[in-house]
Amino acid sequence: MEANFDTNCYFNVLPEECVATVFSLTCPLDACRSSLVSSSFRSAMDSDIIWDKFLPSDWPEIVSKSVSPLAFSSKKELFALLCHPFLIDAGKISFKLEKSSGKKSYILSARALSITWSSNPIYWSWVSMQESRFSEVAVLRTSNWLEIEGKIKTKMLSQNTMYGAYLIMKISDRAYGLDSEAAEISIEIGGRQASKGKAYLGSKQKSNSSVLVEGMEMMVTSKLIDTDGENEQIPCEKEDGWVEIELGKFFNGVCDDDDDDEVKMSLKEVKGYQLKGGIIVEGMEVRPKH
């Protein structure tokens, strides 16, 4: 004869603090799934014990840099707020947490990047675009020298996490000179090469790519093609109408108190001496790579 056990009865007798402590050792996605098991689990999910573990340790500094004040009454509410992109550092950087894991993501605006000759209106112009999350974007008018570089400190990122870096841009209908020479892409950490490769910016390569939008929250990343035995990145459309090119990936390990290396992400095409124009740069994104 089989005994019938009501598992909810056993779960419900556990102290709420105990349940909350156990959940805090998981990830946000697993904790939310587990809360469906019993009423005591659902109650424990409101505990600050859980959400304090899921929040980044430097959340007070991040919140203090927000352009708009963030109002919250619990750590759970704060976590939910941080999962929606918001501007920090005088509007030059966009920040958000990945909802499923609590990992950090950043987008550096074009103004936060180093773009060669971007202050010279002969080569670049700065304009406002309604579809951009930032107040300004950089438009390449004409130049034979394209060099874009972004930097971020490793301590700003989540530890023990694989990251991908992406150039976010648009290609105008009047773009020219983008297919003549592949651009060099690279990532360095503390002066050490983490990855390197090549990328095409132009519409010819873009037309050969396929874009698959699943309606998922995750953004679609750029594709890899093989040309003469060499991997090369091409633009891929995102759900928000911008396109991105993956600049590379890197692993951010455990940072000691004295460790704060600089991650340098770059795209440059300076060898072809071909006049080019028509790209609109919104920024560079650094996000967890799955």
C-alpha positions as CSV (number, residue, x, y, z in Angstrom):
1,M,0.0,0.0,0.0
2,E,1.5,3.3,-1.1
3,A,1.4,6.3,1.3
4,N,0.2,9.6,-0.1
5,F,2.3,12.5,1.1
6,D,1.2,16.1,0.7
7,T,4.5,17.7,-0.2
8,N,3.1,21.1,0.4
9,C,2.6,20.3,4.1
10,Y,6.3,19.5,4.4
11,F,7.3,22.6,2.6
12,N,5.0,24.8,4.6
13,V,6.5,23.9,7.9
14,L,9.9,25.2,6.9
15,P,10.8,28.6,8.4
16,E,10.5,31.4,5.8
17,E,14.0,32.6,6.5
18,C,15.3,29.1,5.8
19,V,13.5,28.9,2.5
20,A,14.7,32.4,1.6
21,T,18.3,31.6,2.4
22,V,18.2,28.5,0.2
23,F,16.6,30.4,-2.7
24,S,19.3,33.1,-2.4
25,L,21.9,30.4,-3.4
26,T,20.2,29.9,-6.8
27,C,19.6,32.3,-9.6
28,P,16.5,34.6,-10.1
29,L,15.0,32.3,-12.8
30,D,15.3,29.1,-10.6
31,A,14.0,30.9,-7.6
32,C,10.9,32.2,-9.4
33,R,10.2,28.7,-10.7
34,S,10.6,27.2,-7.3
35,S,8.1,29.7,-5.9
36,L,5.3,27.9,-7.8
37,V,5.7,24.8,-5.6
38,S,4.0,26.0,-2.4
39,S,2.5,29.1,-0.8
40,S,5.4,29.3,1.7
41,F,7.8,29.5,-1.2
42,R,5.8,32.2,-2.8
43,S,5.8,34.2,0.5
44,A,9.6,33.7,0.9
45,M,10.1,35.2,-2.6
46,D,9.3,38.6,-1.2
47,S,12.2,38.4,1.3
48,D,15.1,40.9,1.0
49,I,17.4,38.0,1.9
50,I,16.8,36.6,-1.5
51,W,16.9,39.7,-3.6
52,D,19.9,41.2,-1.8
53,K,21.9,38.2,-3.0
54,F,20.7,38.6,-6.6
55,L,21.5,42.3,-6.7
56,P,25.0,43.4,-7.6
57,S,27.1,44.4,-4.6
58,D,27.7,47.9,-6.1
59,W,24.0,48.6,-6.7
60,P,24.0,51.7,-4.4
61,E,26.6,53.3,-6.7
62,I,24.8,52.4,-9.8
63,V,21.5,53.7,-8.5
64,S,23.2,57.0,-7.4
65,K,24.4,57.5,-11.0
66,S,20.9,57.2,-12.5
67,V,19.7,60.2,-14.5
68,S,16.2,59.8,-13.2
69,P,15.6,58.9,-9.5
70,L,14.6,55.2,-8.9
71,A,11.9,54.7,-6.2
72,F,11.6,51.3,-4.5
73,S,10.4,50.0,-1.2
74,S,12.0,46.5,-1.3
75,K,15.0,44.7,-2.8
76,K,12.6,42.8,-5.0
77,E,11.2,46.0,-6.4
78,L,14.7,47.3,-6.9
79,F,15.7,44.2,-8.8
80,A,12.7,44.6,-11.1
81,L,13.6,48.2,-11.8
82,L,17.2,47.4,-12.6
83,C,16.0,44.8,-15.2
84,H,14.7,47.6,-17.3
85,P,17.3,49.8,-19.1
86,F,18.0,53.2,-17.6
87,L,20.6,55.9,-18.2
88,I,23.5,56.6,-15.9
89,D,26.6,58.8,-16.0
90,A,24.9,62.0,-17.3
91,G,23.0,59.9,-19.9
92,K,26.1,58.6,-21.6
93,I,25.7,54.9,-20.5
94,S,22.7,52.6,-20.4
95,F,22.6,49.9,-17.7
96,K,20.4,46.9,-17.0
97,L,20.4,43.5,-15.2
98,E,19.7,40.3,-17.1
99,K,16.4,39.2,-15.6
100,S,17.1,35.4,-15.6
101,S,20.6,35.6,-14.0
102,G,21.1,39.1,-12.5
103,K,24.2,39.7,-14.6
104,K,25.1,43.2,-15.6
105,S,24.8,44.7,-19.1
106,Y,26.0,48.1,-20.3
107,I,25.6,50.1,-23.5
108,L,28.2,52.9,-24.0
109,S,26.8,55.7,-26.0
110,A,28.6,57.1,-29.0
111,R,29.6,60.1,-26.8
112,A,31.3,57.6,-24.4
113,L,33.4,56.1,-27.2
114,S,36.6,57.3,-28.8
115,I,35.9,57.9,-32.5
116,T,38.7,59.2,-34.5
117,W,38.0,62.7,-35.9
118,S,34.5,62.7,-34.5
119,S,34.9,66.3,-33.4
120,N,35.6,67.4,-37.0
121,P,32.3,68.2,-38.8
122,I,33.9,67.5,-42.1
123,Y,34.1,63.8,-41.2
124,W,31.4,63.2,-38.6
125,S,28.2,64.9,-37.4
126,W,26.3,64.5,-34.2
127,V,22.5,64.4,-34.5
128,S,19.5,63.4,-32.4
129,M,17.4,60.4,-33.4
130,Q,14.0,59.6,-32.0
131,E,14.7,55.8,-32.1
132,S,17.9,56.1,-30.1
133,R,18.0,55.6,-26.3
134,F,20.7,58.4,-26.2
135,S,20.5,62.1,-26.9
136,E,23.0,62.0,-29.7
137,V,24.4,59.5,-32.3
138,A,27.4,59.9,-34.5
139,V,27.0,59.9,-38.3
140,L,29.9,59.2,-40.5
141,R,29.8,61.8,-43.3
142,T,33.0,60.8,-45.2
143,S,36.4,59.5,-44.2
144,N,39.1,57.1,-45.3
145,W,40.0,56.3,-41.7
146,L,37.4,54.5,-39.4
147,E,38.5,53.8,-35.8
148,I,36.0,53.3,-33.0
149,E,37.0,52.3,-29.5
150,G,35.2,51.7,-26.2
151,K,36.5,51.0,-22.7
152,I,35.0,49.6,-19.6
153,K,36.5,48.4,-16.3
154,T,36.3,44.7,-15.3
155,K,35.0,45.6,-11.8
156,M,31.9,47.2,-13.5
157,L,31.0,43.8,-14.9
158,S,29.7,40.6,-13.3
159,Q,32.3,38.1,-12.2
160,N,32.8,34.6,-13.6
161,T,30.8,35.6,-16.7
162,M,31.4,35.3,-20.4
163,Y,30.7,38.6,-22.1
164,G,30.2,39.6,-25.7
165,A,30.9,43.1,-27.1
166,Y,28.8,44.6,-29.9
167,L,28.9,47.7,-32.0
168,I,25.4,49.1,-32.4
169,M,24.7,51.1,-35.5
170,K,22.5,51.7,-38.6
171,I,23.5,51.8,-42.2
172,S,21.8,54.6,-44.2
173,D,20.5,54.2,-47.7
174,R,23.2,56.4,-49.0
175,A,26.1,54.4,-47.4
176,Y,29.2,53.9,-49.6
177,G,32.7,52.4,-49.4
178,L,31.9,50.0,-46.6
179,D,32.5,46.7,-48.6
180,S,35.9,47.5,-50.0
181,E,37.9,46.3,-47.0
182,A,37.2,44.3,-43.9
183,A,37.5,46.1,-40.6
184,E,39.7,44.8,-37.9
185,I,37.9,44.0,-34.6
186,S,39.6,43.2,-31.3
187,I,39.2,43.0,-27.5
188,E,42.0,43.6,-25.1
189,I,41.9,43.1,-21.3
190,G,44.7,44.8,-19.3
191,G,46.7,45.2,-22.5
192,R,46.4,41.4,-23.3
193,Q,44.7,40.3,-26.5
194,A,41.4,38.4,-25.7
195,S,40.0,38.1,-29.2
196,K,40.5,39.5,-32.7
197,G,38.9,39.0,-36.1
198,K,37.4,40.9,-39.1
199,A,34.0,42.4,-39.9
200,Y,32.2,43.8,-42.9
201,L,30.0,46.8,-42.4
202,G,28.3,47.1,-45.7
203,S,24.9,46.3,-47.2
204,K,26.3,43.7,-49.6
205,Q,27.3,41.5,-46.7
206,K,24.1,42.3,-44.8
207,S,21.9,41.2,-47.7
208,N,23.5,37.8,-47.6
209,S,22.7,37.3,-43.9
210,S,19.5,35.9,-42.6
211,V,17.7,37.5,-39.6
212,L,15.7,35.4,-37.3
213,V,13.5,37.2,-34.7
214,E,11.9,34.8,-32.3
215,G,10.0,37.4,-30.3
216,M,12.3,36.6,-27.3
217,E,13.7,39.2,-24.9
218,M,17.3,38.3,-25.9
219,M,18.7,40.2,-28.7
220,V,19.7,38.6,-32.0
221,T,23.5,38.5,-32.4
222,S,25.5,38.8,-35.6
223,K,26.2,35.8,-37.7
224,L,29.5,34.2,-38.6
225,I,30.4,33.6,-42.3
226,D,33.5,31.9,-43.7
227,T,35.4,33.6,-46.4
228,D,38.6,32.1,-47.7
229,G,38.8,30.1,-44.5
230,E,38.6,33.1,-42.2
231,N,35.7,33.9,-39.9
232,E,34.2,37.3,-40.5
233,Q,31.4,39.2,-38.7
234,I,28.6,40.8,-40.6
235,P,25.8,43.1,-39.4
236,C,22.7,41.5,-37.9
237,E,19.4,43.2,-37.3
238,K,18.1,43.6,-33.7
239,E,14.5,43.7,-32.5
240,D,14.7,47.5,-31.9
241,G,15.6,48.3,-35.6
242,W,19.3,48.8,-35.0
243,V,22.0,46.4,-36.3
244,E,24.9,45.1,-34.4
245,I,28.3,43.6,-35.2
246,E,30.0,41.3,-32.6
247,L,33.4,42.6,-31.8
248,G,34.5,39.6,-29.8
249,K,34.0,37.9,-26.5
250,F,35.9,37.6,-23.2
251,F,35.7,36.0,-19.8
252,N,35.5,38.2,-16.8
253,G,36.8,36.1,-13.9
254,V,37.0,36.8,-10.2
255,C,38.4,40.3,-9.5
256,D,40.4,40.9,-6.3
257,D,40.3,44.2,-4.6
258,D,43.4,45.4,-6.4
259,D,42.3,44.1,-9.8
260,D,40.5,46.5,-12.1
261,D,41.7,45.8,-15.6
262,E,40.5,47.9,-18.5
263,V,38.6,46.1,-21.3
264,K,39.3,47.8,-24.7
265,M,36.9,47.0,-27.6
266,S,37.7,48.3,-31.0
267,L,36.7,48.3,-34.7
268,K,39.0,50.0,-37.2
269,E,39.5,50.1,-41.0
270,V,42.5,52.2,-41.8
271,K,44.3,50.2,-44.5
272,G,42.0,50.5,-47.5
273,Y,42.2,54.3,-47.9
274,Q,38.8,54.1,-49.4
275,L,36.4,56.9,-48.7
276,K,33.4,55.6,-46.8
277,G,30.3,57.1,-45.2
278,G,26.7,56.5,-44.2
279,I,27.0,54.6,-40.9
280,I,25.2,55.8,-37.8
281,V,26.9,54.8,-34.5
282,E,24.7,54.6,-31.4
283,G,27.2,52.9,-29.1
284,M,28.8,49.7,-27.9
285,E,27.1,47.0,-25.8
286,V,28.7,44.7,-23.4
287,R,26.3,41.9,-22.3
288,P,26.5,38.3,-21.0
289,K,27.0,35.8,-23.8
290,H,25.0,32.5,-23.8
